[in-house]
Amino acid sequence: MSRPRPAHPAGPGQGPSPSAGLAAVSTALLAMSRHLEVRDVLKTITASARELLDAEYAALGVPDDHGGFAQFVVDGVSDEQWRAIGPLPRQHGILAAMLHEEKAERLADVRKDPRFEGWPSAHPDMSDFLGMPIRDGDETLGALFLANKRCPRPDGGCGFTEHDEELLRLLAQHAAIALTNARLYERSRELTIAEERSRLAHELHDAVSQKLFSLRLTAQAAAALVDRDPARAKDELQQVAALAAEAADELRAAVVELRPAALEEDGLVHTLRTQIQVLDRAHAARVTFDNLGVRALPPAQEEALLRVAQEALHNALRHSGAARVDVVLEREGQGAALRVTDDGRGFDPGLVRRAGRHLGLVSMRHRASGVGGRLTVHSAPGEGATIRMEVPGG
């Protein structure tokens, strides 16, 4: 049974001008380039395709390795409808054709195609259909599916046209770039998380393990002195209590760093303040934090600033021999700047780079540039170090 078609706002014969078509494509491509998360990119591609081709429904499927879809994003279907439709579709019929062939599929009525296998009971009725694979070289990253071109078209006709197919092909080519970039970004974040965990493992080994070893030796000494020299045993037990407190603070600091959710819940300023208070208690060096007018920043910038602060603090507290480390976050125009300064032994940034001992500088620069920011390093032997990261307004 055919469904009613909403009338197009333009009258017959009044199709969009070439400039309007280019503007629509440009808008769609810009929308795709604004996102880095894969799920957001998929949603934007799907919504852009539906709007660009004036379709009632659009979907984008990303295949898994088991004959189904790892992700399947729809536009034009309500959340309630989508839940009622049921599990994600399998790769069969027209869907499989889009994933296993390189060419587009444009059908006047998908229900009359021999590959059509019917809809789930809650699925909306569809007739005219346009499908396009999204490919990166020989790899099929996904497939775009559009259905029910709004009729009548401006030229008085119905269904998808050859011009629609060319527009969707252009969109799919750029969608492949956007999706590849998003995947690379997410992989980079996964590697960064692995690096963070490795760093924390070294922190625990260098600090907590050593303190626990000292605690064990001190406790053994106290036990040996209890009978013959109670006064010295008491001193040793007080040292045990101090070492235990230091070990607990070190563990607490590591746990705080392992909680990225705190950033989302509490914001950058509160999270930084909390972590620096823990570090100040856990280390002999004085560690301070001052916030000068910074409130909320875009999430990506807040995460990058936090990770750079953590890396700079790690370097200062573990490698510089600093007696004092000061962290300042300040408003700078529409953006913000982070400054981590220590009075440690310092280093020659050029020699460090040439020797391959980066002290995390490469990672910090990567984080800064990833959010449109800039990292500068000022240091010299015997003169401490200052790490400064600036980010633009969100």
N, C-alpha and C positions, 0 to 999 in steps of 0.2 A: 504494500500500500504506500503510495507516495505521500510525502508530508508537505504541509503548506510551506511555501517559500516566502520569506520576508522580502518586501520590495526594496530594491536598491535606491538610495536617495537620489541618484542621478537618473535622468530620463533616458529612454532609448536613444542610441546614437550619440550620447554625450559622454564618451569614455574619458578617462583621465588623460591629461596632457602628458607629453614626454617628461616635462620638468617635474610634474607631480609624481610620476612613476619613479623617477630618479630620487626624488626627495624621500619617497616611502622606502626605497631600498636603502638609502643612506641612513635613515632613522633606524631601520632594522639592524644594520651592521654596527652602528654605534651602540645600540642597546646590548648586543652580544659582547662587545669589547669591554663593557663596564664591569663584568663579573669575572671572578677567578674560581669560585667554587663550582665543581662539575654540575651539581644539582641545579644551581642557579642558572648556569649556562644552558642546560637542557630546557629549563622552563622558558627562558628568554627566546631561545631558538623557536620553540613550539608556538609561543604566543606571537612572535614576529611573523612566522610563516602564515598563521591563520589570518592575521590582520592584513598582511601584504597581499594575499590572494583573495581576501574577502570570502573566506570559507566559514561554514557553520561549525565545523569540528576540525581539530588538528591533534596529532599525536606524534611522539618521537620515541622509538624503541632502541635500546642499546642491548645487543645480544650478550648472553653468557655463553659458557662452553658446554652447556648441557641441553641444548635445544629449546631454551626458554629465553626470557629477557632479564638481564641484570637490573635494568631500570626501564620504566615505561611511563612517560609523562604525557598528560592529556590537557587540552585547552578547549573550552566550550562545553565541558561536562561538569556538572556540579559535584561537590565532594560526596553528597548523598547518593547521586547516580553512580559515581565511581565505586563506592562501597557496595552498592547493590549489584553491580556487574560481576563482582567476584574476583578470583585470583587473576594474576597477570596472564596475558595470553601466551600461548606457545608459538613457536615459529612454524607456522603452516600456512597453506594457501597463499593469498596475496602478500601477507607479512613476510613469509619465507622468500618469496620472489624478490622483494626489495633488499633482503639481506644477502642473497646468494647470487644475484645478477647485478650487472653494472648499469643497466638502463632504467630509465623512468617507466612508470606504468600510468597511463591516462585512460580511464574507462568512463563511458557514458553512464553505465549502471553496473556497479560492482556485483550486485546480486545475480546478474546474468552471466558472470564469468564462470567457466567450468571449475575453477579453483576455489570458488566461494563455498564455505562450509557452514554458513549461518552465523547468527549472533546469539550471545547469551540472552536470557529472557529480558533482563533490564537494560540491554544495550539499545541506544537510540537507533532509529532507522536511518540508513544512509543509502545514497544511490550513486551519483557521480563521484569519482575518486581520482586522486592524483598522488602517486607515491614516488619518492626520490631517495636513493641511497646516499648516505654521507660517507665519503671515502677519503682516506689518506693514503695515497699510493695504491697498493694492492689490498690494503686493509679496509674492511667495512666497519666504520665506527658506530654506525646506527642507520636508521632510516626514518624519513619524514613521511607521514601519512596525512592527507587532507581529504575531506569529504564535504559534499553539499555546498557547492559554489552558490552564493546567494543569487537568486534569479528573480526577475530577468536581469541579465547583465546590462550595462549601459548601452550596448549595441542591440539590445532586444533579444539576444540569444540566451542559452542556458548551458550550464556545465563549464568545466575547465577548458581553457584554450591553449593553443601552442605557445602563446605569449606567456601565459601563466606558468607553463612548464619551464620556459627559459628563465623566468624570474626565480622559480624555486631552485633551479639548477645553480644559479648564481648564489642564492642564499645558502645552499648546501655546501658549496665550495668554501665560503667564508665560515660556515658553521664548523667545518672540519678543522679549520685553523683555530677557532675559538675553543673547541672541545679539546684539541690536542694541547693547547696552552694551559687550559684548566687542569688537565690530567697531570701535566708536568709540574704545575704549581702544587697540586696535592701531593705528588710524590716527593717534591722538595720539602714540603712540610713534614711528611712522614720521616724523611731522612734527618731533618732537623730535630724532631722529637727523639729519634734514636741517638743522635749526638748528645742531646741534653741528658738522656738517661745514662749514657756512657760517662759524661762529665760528672754526674752525681755519684756514679759508682766509684770514680776516682776520689771524689770528695769524701765519701764514706770510708774508703780504704785509707786515705791519708790522715783523716782527722779522727773519726770515731774509732776505727780499729786500733789506732795508736793509743788513744785515751783508754780504751778498754784493756789493752795490754798493760798499760801503766797501772790501771786500777787493780788488775789481777796481782801484779807484783807487789803493790803496796799492801793489799789485803793479806798476802802471804807473809809479808814482813810483820804486819801487825799481829797476826796469829802467832808468829814465832816469839814475839816480845811480850805477849800477854802475861806470862807467868814470871819472867825474870826482870822485866822493866815496864811496869804498867803505864808509867808516864809517857815513855816513848811510844808505846802501843797506842795510847790515846791520840798522840800527835799523828801517827800513821793513819788511824781511823778517820781523823778529821780530813786528812788528805784524800782518803778514799771517797768521802762524801763530796769533796770539791770536784774530784775527777768524774764522779758519777753525774754530778750536776752539769758539768761541761759536756759530757757525752750525750746527755739528754737534750741539751740545747742544740748540739750538732745534728742529732737525729730530727729534732723539731724543724730545724732550718731546711733539712733535706725534704721533709714531708711537705713543708710549705711550698718549696719549689716544684714538687710533683703535683701540685693542685692547680692546673690551668683554669679550672672552673671558677676559682676565686676571682680571677680577672673579670670574667663575664658577670659575676654576681656583685662584686665590690668596686670595680673600676680600677684604673691604673694607680691613682694617687693612694687609695687605701691599701691596695695590694703591695705597692712599693714600700709604703710606710711600715706595714706589718713585717715584711721580709727583712727590712733593714734593722728593725728593732731586734729581731731574732739574731741576725748576724752580729749586731753590736754586743749582745750578751754572750754569743758563742766564741768570739775572737778577742784576743788581747788588744787589737787595734780599736780605736774609737771610730764608730761608723755613724754618720749623721744623715738626716734627710730633711730637705726644705722644699716646700711647694710654693711657687710664686705665681698664683693666679690661674693655674691650669685646672680645668674642670673635666668635662667629658671630651674625648677625642674619638674618631672613627675606630671601630674594633681592631682593624688590621694594624693601625698605627699604634694603638695601645699595646698590642701583643709584641710588635717589633721593639718598641721602647723598653718594655719590661725585659725582653730577652737580652737586649744590648746592655741594659743596666746589670743584669745578672752576670753576664760574661765579663764585663769590666770589673765588677766587684770581686768575682772569682780571681781574676788576674791580680788585682791589688792585694787581696787578703792572703793569697797562696804563694805569690811569686815576687812581690815587690818589697817585702819587709816593711811595709808602711806602718806608722804609728797612728795615722789618722786617714780616713777616707770620707769624703763629703760628696753627697749626691744631691743635686739641685735640679728640679723640674720647673721650668718657667715658661710663661706665655710669651710668644714672640710673633707679633703681628696677628695674623689669623691662624698661625700654627703654634708649635711648641718646640722647646729645646731641652734636651737632657744633658747634664754635665756631671761626670764622675771624675773627681780629682783626688789623687793620693800623694803623700809626701815620701813615697818609697824611693828605692834606688834608681828608678827610671831606666830608660833604654834608648837606643838609637833606632827609630822606626825603620830607617833605610837598611841598617844592618840586619835587623830582625827579619825583614822581608826577604833580603837576599839569602840569608842563612836558612830560610824555610821554616823558622820558628815564628809562626804568625800570632801566637797568643790570642787566637780567636779573632784577629782583626779582619780576616777575609770573611768570616761568617757575619761579623758585625756590619761590615760594609754591604754585604749582600742583603741583610735585613733592612738596612736603611734605604738602599736603592729600590728594594721591593715595594716600598710604600711611598716612593717619590721623594725620599729624604736624602740627607747627606751626612756622612760621618767624617770627622776630622780628629787627628791624633796629634797632641803636642807632648813631647817628652825628650829628655836628654839624660845621659848618665849622671846620677847624683842629684837630679832636679825633679824627681817625681814624674807624674804623668797626668794628663787630662784627656779624657775621651768625651767628645761632644757629638751629639746626634740631633739634627734639626729635621722637623717634619713640616710640610705645608699645611695650610688650613684644610679641613675636611669638606 
